Amino acid sequence: MSESISDNDASIERVVDMLADSGSVLFVTGAGISADSGLPTYRGIGGLYNTEQTEDGIPIEQALAGALMEKRPELTWKYLARIENACRGARYNRGHEVIAEMEARFPRVWTLTQNVDGFHRAAGARHVIDIHGDLHDLRCMSCSYRCTLADYSELSFPPPCPQCKGILRPDVVLFGEMLPDDQLQILYQQLSQGFDVVFTVGTTSVFPYIAEPVRLAARAGLPTVEINPDTTQVSHLVDVKLSQRAAPALDAIWKRYQQRNLS
């Protein structure tokens, strides 16, 4: 089924053809869409994920695990703080903006994102399933207190809860933790309705729940598009693959779509 078109203009025209016949669109996004905001991709956060062991002698997946957060929150926060520092000062890019603009154009547009940077919502998208949470949202590990990073001009690590003196943690899914039920229910509900076209953007699709929307669309014979410079777990399934960075590719698609509708 997979077809890779070397001519980017021809590929973009095919994608625009798909959108012309669509009323519903799903975007599945990963770290690649935020790379154009200056954020490193999953394996590149300051080299954090590029070595087998951290400076504390444990794998990064263990350092960022829910189990270690429960036992040694100061150690998990040490590495979370580095991720937050890498995100600080960055903002959404043209790729995020295009998806938000498409929400206003099509009857139904949803974004399933693995990213915890909050850029989709900041760019104006409203129908976002942030399946791994948002790094800017904090919750107490001992009580019901919730807040955001914006509530603090300066944050100590691990941050104490002002309500019960427990420990605050980001409201994100750490390694070994379950996905949030509310977000899963929204995802299942939207997938049950189906989408006219499914985009996978800037993700390697290694998690089954990230690859599944593309697999479902491919089995149903529905149009699928991948935007990623690399070969991924779903590259062999998609109808059109654009081996480009996310923001320039989405911008080119959207500009061509608008030009066609004005002519």
Order of alpha helices (4+ residues) and beta strands (2+ residues): alpha-beta-alpha-alpha-alpha-alpha-alpha-beta-alpha-beta-beta-beta-beta-alpha-beta-alpha-beta-beta-alpha
